[in-house]
Amino acid sequence: METPLISIIGPTAVGKTGLVLRLADRFGAEVISVDSMQVYRYMDIGTAKPARSEQKMVKHHLIDIVDPDEEYNVSRFVIDSENACKDISSRRKLPILAGGTGLYLRGFQEGIFALDTDNGFEKDIADNGIVDKLKNELAKKGRAILYERLKSCDPDSAARIHPNDTSRLLRALEVFEKTGISWSTHIARQRERRQATRQILKIGLTCDRNVLYDRINERTAKMFESGLIEEVNNLLEMGYERNMKSMQSIGYRHAANYIFGEWDLQETISQMARDTRHYAKRQLTWFGKDPQIIWFESERDKDISEQIDIYLKKET
């Protein structure tokens, strides 16, 4: 019998952290962070990580596991989250996957971007030579040339990747050059191998859109009051450059614009709040396409707990 799995998902600032702490206490659970930014060390305020005291109350996994200049992606998350689940289950605890990065949860459940070990892909994942070569080509020849190459070697991936999506363009070419097999083929094989995806009880948190936006505005202001500018200054002093992937995320790029004199403080806060609201809207659109999610108002602890009880009785 598979380990029961529960996921608490929803847009940023909807109230996931507080609910997860309460549920973890009630059900004897540990938390796996499903957040593409909370994996980075030294980036606490802008990523809205659970406080140290909260992490002491409930054990959290996949927080502070890489430095800001390290590459972290859905493939790594799939492996790390699977290992975390095994670890939690071995101690007879319940894994709760909590966060707002929908692609990571989808990868964990369906294995869409998991490594294809049958073709040696996993073995070569640490080989950075190909990545460096592709980046050099990108700098010298431009995106259009590489996109044409992708259209030739992997037309299916080219059809779903926007020509300006540099990250995924490089990823698709990297997969092909490492394995000789297209990224789209790897994805298809993963789907075939996992005809039955992992069964997860997915609890989605929601609230009135205006209330959510007010919470985002308030949280943004509090991040600056709590020292977001100082946090980004510290990262820059440590040698992490503002054009790195992690530093281009919401909050960090905004604070950097202020530090480098491009915006005043009020504009910085306003732009960050606006971009966070837009991000929340995209999250809601993504999750809204998943029919497996059972939606609750974020304060309905009792109803959510009852839903989990029903699920656990079926699975155990």
N, C-alpha and C positions, 0 to 999 in steps of 0.2 A: 504493500500500500504506500502511495506517495505521501510525503510530508504535506500536511495542510499548509496552504500559503494564503496570506491575506495581504492585500495592497490597499493603502490609503493614498488616494491621489486627488489632484485638484489644482486650481491655479494658485499662483503665488499670493501669499497674505490671506488665504481663505481660512486658516486656522488649523493646518495639518499637524504642526508640531505639538500643540497643546493636547489635541485629541489623541495623538499617538502615545504620548506619555501616559495619559489616563488609561488607554486600552492596554498598554504594555503592563501596567501595574495590575490590572484586573485579570489578564489572561496569562501572565507569566511569560511575556514575550521579549524578544530583542529586536532591534530595528536595523534594517538594511536601508541605507540612504540611497534613494533613486534620484540623485541630483548631480548634474554634470559639473557643477561648480564647487560643491562642498567636498569634493575629493582633494582639493588643493590646500596645502598647508599655507599658513600665514594670511589666508583670505577668509576672515571670519565675519566681519561686520557686513560687508557687501553681499555675502552669500547667505546671510541670515541663518548661520549654523545654530543648532541648539547650543545653549549656554553650557559651559563646563559643568556647572551644577546639574543640569538636565542630563548630560551625558554620563554623569556619575550615578544618577538615579536609575537610568536604563542604559544598558550597553548598546552602543551604536556601532555599526560596521560601515566601512567605505567612506569614512570621513577622515580627512588629513592623511591621505595615503600616497600622494605624489606632490612634487614641488611644482611651482607655477610654470616652470619652463619645460616640464615633461609633457609628452603627448598622452592624452587619455581619451578613449573613444568607446563606442558601444561594444566593440569586440572585447576589449579589456573588461568592461563592466560585466558582460555575460559570464566570463570566467570567474571574476572576483565575486560576483553575487552567488553563483553556484557554489563556490567554496564556502562562502559565508553561510549559506543555507545548510550545508552539510555540517558545518561546525555547530551552528545553533541547534539543529535537530539532534546531534550527538549528545547534547546536554539536556535533551527532552524539553527544550524551550520552543516557543512558537515564533517562526520568522514573520515579521511584518515589514513589507517593503513600502517605504513611505517617501513621497517626493513628487515633483512636478515635471520630470523629464520623461515625457511619454515615449520617446524613441527607445530609451533605455529599458523601460518596462516591457515594451513590445519585443525588444531583442531578447530579454530574459524569458518571456513566455513562449515565443515562437522560434527562437533561435535564428531569426532572419539574417543577422549579420555574424553569427557565431562562426568560429574558425572551422574550415573544412579539413579535418585531420587526414582524411583518406587521400588527399592530394598533397600532403606535406606542407600545407599552408601554415599550420600552427608552428611547425619546426622553424620556419623562416621568419616568423613575425618580428624577431628582434633584429633582423638584418636592416640596418638603416642606410646601407649604400644605395639601394634603389631609390629610397625616398629622397636622399640628398641629390641624386642625379636628376630626378624629376623636378625638384625645386630649382636646380640650376638651369634646366631647360626652360622652365617657366619664366625665369628671370631674363633669359637671353632671347627666347623665341616668342614668348607671349602665350596667353591662354588659348587663342584661336587655333594655333597650330596643334596644341595638345588635345584640344576638343575634337579636331578633325581626326587625330589618331584614335581617340576613343570611339568615334563613330565607325571607324574601320574595324577595330578589334572587338568592340563590345557595343553594337548598335542599340541593344535593349537598355543598357545603362545610360547611354548617351541620350536616349529618348526621355528618360526620367530625371536627368541631371541638367539643371540650367547651365548654359554656357558660362555664366559668371560665378557659378558655385565652385570656387577654386578648391576648397577642401575636399569635396566629394569627387571632383574631377581627378585630383591627384590620387585619391584613395582607389578609385576604380582602375586607374592605370597601374598603380602599385600592385593591386591584386593580380592583374593580368601578367605583369612582368615577373612577379614572384612565382606564379604557379603555371602560367601558360593557359590558364582557364579564366574565362570572363567572370567578373563579379556577379553578373546576372545568373550565370550558371551555378556559381557557389550558392547563391540565394535559393535557387530552384531546388538544388540538392538538399539543402537544409530543410526546406519545406517537406520534401519527400520523406526524409528520414524521420521527421517529427510529424507524422500524420495527425497524431493526437497531441495538441499543444498542452503545456502545463495547465492544470486546472487551478485557477486563482480566484478567490473571492475578491472582487474589485469594488471597493467602496469609494464613491466619488463625493467630494465635498463641494457644496455650492452655497451661494447666498445671493441676495439681491445685487445686481450689477452696480448700482450706485453705492451701496454699502461697501462692496469690494473695492471700488475705486477710492472711496474715502479712506479705507484701511491702507491701501497702497500709498496714498499721499501722506498719511500720518507716519507710516513706517519709513518712508523715504526721508522725511524730515528727521526722524529719530536716529537714522543711520548716520547722518551728518553730525547730530548732537553727540552721538556715541563715539565719534572719532574716525569716520570713514576717510576723511582727507589725510589724517595722520597715518592710517593703515596703508593707504596707497603711497604716501611719501616714503614710508618704511620699505615697501616693496621696491620702489625705484632706487632707494639707497642701497638695497641688497643686490642691485644689478639686474633686476627684472625689467625689461624694456616695455614701454607702453604699447608697442605694436605686436606683442606676443598674443597668442590666442586667448589665454586666460585673462590677460589685462584688457582685452577688447570687449569683455562681457559688460552687462549692465552694471552701472555703479562704478566700476573701475575705470572705464574709458571716460566716464563723465567727470570723475574726480581728477583724472589726469588732465582733462581739458581745463579745469579750474587751476590746477597747479602750474600748468604751463602758460597761464594768462590768457587763454582763449575765451573763457566765459567768466562772468562774475559769479558770486556764490548763489544769488537768487536764480539766475538762469540755469546754473548747474543743477540745482534741486528741481526746478521746474522741468527741465529736459529729462532728467532721470525718472521722475514720477510719470511723465508722459510715456516714455519708452517702456517702463514697467507695466503700465496699463495696457499698452499694445501687446506686450508679451503675454499678459494674463488672458487677453482676448484670443491670442493664437493658441494658448494652452486649452482654453475652453472649446475652441473649434476642433482641435485634435482629439480631445477626450470625448467630445460629443459624437464622434463617429464610431465609438466603441459600444456596441449594444450590450456587452457583458457588464458594463459598469452599472451599479445600483446607486442612485443618487440620493443624498440626504442633505438637509440643511446642516451646516457645520456645528451647530450647538446640540444636535439631537443624539447625545451620547447613549441614552437608554435604547432608542430604536436601533442604533448601530450595533450596540452590544448584543441585542437580541438577534440581529441578523447573523452576527458572528457565531453566536451559540448554535443557531440552527445549522449553519454550515459545518461547524466542528462535530456536531453529533452525526451528521451524514458521513463525514470523512474518517471518523475514528470508530 
